[in-house]
Amino acid sequence: MEKQWRIVDVLRHSRHDWLNKIQLIKGNLALNKIERVYEIINDIICEMQHETKLTNLKAVQFAELLMTYNWQPRLISLEYEVLGEERDLSLYDEDLTQWSSSFLAFMERQADARRENHMSISIEVMPEEVNIFFDYSGAMEDTNAIRDWLYRHPPSPSIYLDSFDIHTDEMTVLIKIAFS
């Protein structure tokens, strides 16, 4: 992991995030934009449902990586979603976290600071496997270097790189966990 969060740090960041959301709601109420307030509240509910599903996967280090990623200054903003049923991924936690952390750090070095860069991670839990899609949109310095990195850094024996597709301003990477 990049940083060991103390409880007071976690509470401070969480409080800051919630205050931002409440201020957004309050501002839209002051402008009498009731429909926008409902949209914001629904977005918050959806975000909390995905957070719950993520923590229920029991991949504690991986959940911490995703949930705290945006708490530090980054060239890439990150969001995630969890689709499907709960599954215990604790056996894959260390490998999944290590690869994802390395990949995100590499992509930070590839991102253009003058542009807006975004990574969306979709975790699709199915009975026989888990698909994890890394969808990137934004500028990339060297797409060949990204291809080389992906070929040289397979996730682990139990987690494998299934496919990737890289274009000028977008990329999709799919890694899978197959259950025996």
N, C-alpha and C positions, 0 to 999 in steps of 0.2 A: 504494500500500500504506500501511497505517496506521503501521507501525513497521518499521524496518530491524533485523532480528535479527542480532546478532553470533553467531559460532559458539559462544562460551561461553554465551550466553543460550539458544540452542537446546539445547545439551547439558544445561544446568541444568534446563530445563523437561522435556526428555525423561527425564532421570534421575528427576525428581520423579514424573512419570507412571508410570514403571516401578516405582519404589519403592512407590507407592500400590497398584499391582496385585499386587505380591509380598506386601505386608502383608495385603491382602485374602485372598489364597490362604493365607498363613500363619495368619491368624486363624481361617479356616474349618477348616483342618487341626487346629488346637488344639481346636476344638469338635467334631472328628470328623465334620464335615459334608462327607463325601467327594463326594457328588452335587453339592453347591454348588461345590466346588472344580473339578469337571469342567465345570460350567456356566461358571464364570469363565474357565477356560482356553479353552473353545470360543469364548466372547465375544471374548477377546483374539486368537485365531487369525482369527476373522471380521473383526475391526477391522483387523488387519494386512493381510489380503487386500484389503480395500477401499482401504487406504492405498496398497498396491502398485499396484492398478488405477488409482487416482487419479493417482499419479505417472507411470504409463505412458501417460497421455493427453497428456503433454508440454505441458500448460498449466501452466507452472511457477508463475506468479504466482497463478493460481486455486488450485492445490494448496496453496501456502503460506498463502493466506487461510483455507482450510478447515482445514488441519492445525494452524494456530496460533491459530485464533479463540478457543478456550476458555482460552488461556494468559493472558488479561487479564480483569480483573473485568468481567462483562457482566450485563445483565438477561435475556439470552437464552442458553440453552445450545444448542450446535449439534452435530449428528451428520450423517454423510453415508454414502452407499453408492454404489457404481458397479456397474451391471448391464450385461451384454453384453460384447462383445469390445473389445480395445484399438483405439484410433483416435488419430491425431495431430491434436490440437486446437490446436497451437501458433499457427496463424493467427488463432484466435479468443480467445487468452489475454487480451490486454489489454482488449478490449471486455467479455468475460465477467467478468473480475476487477473492472473499474471498475463495471459495473452491479450485480454481486452485492454488492460492498463498499458501494455507495451504498444499495442496498435494505436490507441488514442494518443499516446505521447509521440509516436512517430507521425501521426496525422497532424498534430499540433505543429511539428517542424515543417510539414508540407503546406500548411495553410498560409494564405496570403493575409497579412495583418491589415491590409487596406480594404479588404472585403468582408462581408458577413458570411460566416461559415457555420454550418449546422450539421450535427450528427443525430439521427433518429435511430434508436435501437428497438427493434421489435422482437420479442421473445415469444415464439409460438410453441406452446406445449401440447404435444400430441401423445397418444398412447405408446407409440413405438420409438419416438424420437423428439428432440427439441431442436427447432430451427431458430437461429439467432441471426437476424438481418441487421447489418450496419449500413444504413443509408445516409450518405454524405452529400451535401449540396454546398457548393462554395468553390473558391479558387484553390487549385493545387499547383505547387511549384513544379513537380516532376512526376508525371504519371508512370513513367518507366521505373523510377525508384520505388514507387508504391507497388507495382507488379512484382519487382524483385524482392521487396520486403515480404510480401505475402507468400511467395514461393519458398523463401528461405526460413520463414517462421511458422511452421505448422503448429497449430494449437497444442496438441498432445495426442498420445495414442487413443484416448477415449473421446477426444473432441477433435473433429477434423474440418479442414477447409473444404467446403463443397464446391463453391464457385465464387467468381467475382466478375464484375463488369465495370470498367472505368471509362468515362468520357471526359470531356474538357472540364465541365463544372459539376459533375455528379459521379457518384460511384455507389455500387452496392456490393457488399461482401456477405456471403452466407456461410456461417459455420454451423455444424450439427453435432449433437450428442445423440448417439444411437444406443438404445438399450438392448442388452442381450436377451 
